Amino acid sequence: MSQDWLDKPLHELSVEQWEALCDGCGKCCMAKLQDAETDKIYYTNIACELFDADRCKCTDYSHRTQKVAGCVSLSLERPQEFDWLPSTCAYRLRLNGKPLPDWHPLISKDTESVHAAGISMRGKSVRFEQAGPIEHHIIDLK
């Protein structure tokens, strides 16, 4: 796929281009907590039941929203849903008019660059069954 589309507005992207924006970090597949008073989102390292920790991918991507309660399918019709995404997420960056980082696979031309840069959840996640109290698994994504 040619990459001349990288500067297109999000609403002009094809489905294939939209999906290619995902850097494969796996952060969106981790459990999150939201403070009831402040609405602040706290990220954890507790993986979704469908998360493949080695590949940093969903094991049943096309059926994930039917199988996992609360799984979100990102859509430009609901840009408010981008607020919970990590600041490094390409969808959030592009929505806010920011460029993709050098480690993004579309820029580096290397699918392993997100992992090599330490951005992904590869080797950092735990299964829900093994986690214990979710509060003990809050992580800083910076």
Beta strands, then each sheet from edge to edge (+ up, - down):
strand 1: 30-34
strand 2: 41-47
strand 3: 51-52
strand 4: 57-58
strand 5: 126-127
strand 6: 138-139
sheet 1: 1+ 2- 5-
sheet 2: 1+ 2- 6+
sheet 3: 3+ 4-
end
